[in-house]
Amino acid sequence: MILSSSAGVHYRTNNTLEDVYIQSVSAAPLFDGILVGANHAASNNVFFNIRGTELKNVIHISAANSTSDITILGVTNSGGTNSIEDDLTTPQTQLTDANVAMYIVGEQVTANGSNIGYSRFTTSHSVPTWLVGSSSPTGSCNIGSLYSETAGTFTLWGCRGTSPTWHDIN
């Protein structure tokens, strides 16, 4: 299925696709399973339980048109390249995780008339995210990630440094 394709059905805004399985017919992962926003603006769309086999991208969010507010809940990549490719974010996001529970890209953020990026939240450990827990964070982290400690002093932690570690930023 291709979203916003001039060759297919035009899905633009306020749609939900659920329980979709897409398998490539070629030997090499060359195709996108779902392509969002390539030929038309696409916003407020939800993709739930999307599975792909031998695809270049199970879901590909194009930056070609005004696309925003995309929610992906449960994507599985089997034998392909990326579970999700997001061209809206800078740098471009390519998640190779076999399973991503949640990926949300929101509105374009501007300052003084210039695009400075898009809001994003994901459960993937491949890119920065915001985590919550009842004790201090330990272990490795992605630079830019945030962690809210919900017990004790209610501390906010940030991941930074050349060897990324958690730092108290309260």
N, C-alpha and C positions, 0 to 999 in steps of 0.2 A: 504494500500500500504506500502511496506517495501522497503526502499532504501538500496542498497548495501547488499542485503540478498542473501545467497547462495541458498535459496529456491525459489527466485523469480527473477524478472527482475533486471539486474544490472545497476543501475544509479550511475555513479561515479562523473563525473565533467561536468560543464557547462550545467546544466539542469534547467528548470523552470517548476514547478507544479503550476497550477492556478485553482481556483474555485473548491476545493476538499471538499467533505463532507464525514466523516467517522463516523460510528456508531458501537458501540460494540454490539456483539450478546449475551454477557453474562450479568448477573444481576450486577456483581461487576466490577469496572474499573480495569482490570488486564492487558490490552494490550496497546501497543504504536500504535498510528495511523500511524505515519510516523517515521521510524527509519533510521537515517542517519549515515553512517560510521561504522556500526557494523562489517562487514566482509571485506570491501574494503575501501581504501581511497576515500573520497568524498570532493571535493572542488568546489568553484564557483557555488553553487547551490542557486536558488531563489525559495521561497515558498510564494505564494501570495493568500490571501483569503482562508485560510484553516480552516475548521470548524470541531469540533469533539464533539461527545456526548458519555458520559459514558466510557471514555478512561482513562487509567492511565496517559498517556502523549499524547497530540495531536501531538506534534513534540518532538522527543527525539534525541539529538545530542550525539552520542557515542564517547568516547575517545579511542576506541579500535584500530583505525587506523589513519593515517595522514588525519585529516579532518580540513578544514579551509575555511574561506570566505563563510560563510553561511548567507544568508539574508532572513529574515522572515518578510513579510509585511501583517499584518492582520491575526491574529489567534484568534479563538473563542473557548472557552472551556465551554461546557454545561454539568453539572452533573458529570464531571470527577475529577481527582486529580490535574493534572498540565496542563497548556496550553503549557509550554515549559520546558523541562529538558535539561540542557546543562552540560555534563560531562567534557567538555574541560576546563572550568573555575574552579579556585580554590578559595574558596570552590565551590563545585558543585552548579549550579544554578537551582532552581526549582521555576518557576513562577506559582503561583496559580491564577493569575489575570483571570477574565472571558474573558477579551479582551486585547490583546497586539497589538498596532498599528505597532510597529517596534522592531525587535530584530536582531542585526547584531553581529556576532562573526567573527573576522578577522584572522590575521596571528598569529602564535606562536611567542612570544617575548623571545629571549634568551640573556643572558649576561654571558660572559666567558664560553660558551658552555653549560650552564644550562638553562632549561626552567623556566622562571619566570612568565609565564601566557600567556593569549590571550587578544588582544584588543577586547573591547566589547562596544556596544552602544545600548541602549534600551529606549523606552518610558515608560516602567513599573516603577512604583514608589516603587517597592519591592527591587530594587538593585541600586547601584550608577549609575548615568548617568550625562550627560552634558546638561544643560538647557540654554535657551537664553531668555532675556526679556528686556524691556526698563526701568524698575525701579528696585530698590534694592529688593532682595528676602526676603520674610517673611515666617513664619510658619515652620512646621517640615521639616526635610530633612533626607536623608540617608547618613551616614558617607561615605566620599569619593566622593560625588557628587560635580560637578562644576557648576557654574552659571556665564554666561557672561552678564553683564549689558551693553546694547548697546547705552544708552543715557548718557548725562552728562560726567562723567570722564572715561567712558568705563572700569569699574572695573570688575575684576575677583574675584569671591567669591568661597569659599570652605566650605563644611560641615564637622564639626569635633566636638569633645567633648563627654563627658559622657552623657550629654543631648544634642543630636546633634542640633547645630544651625549654621547659616551662618556666616562666617568670611571673611573680606576683605583680600585677599592674594596678592594684587598688591604691 
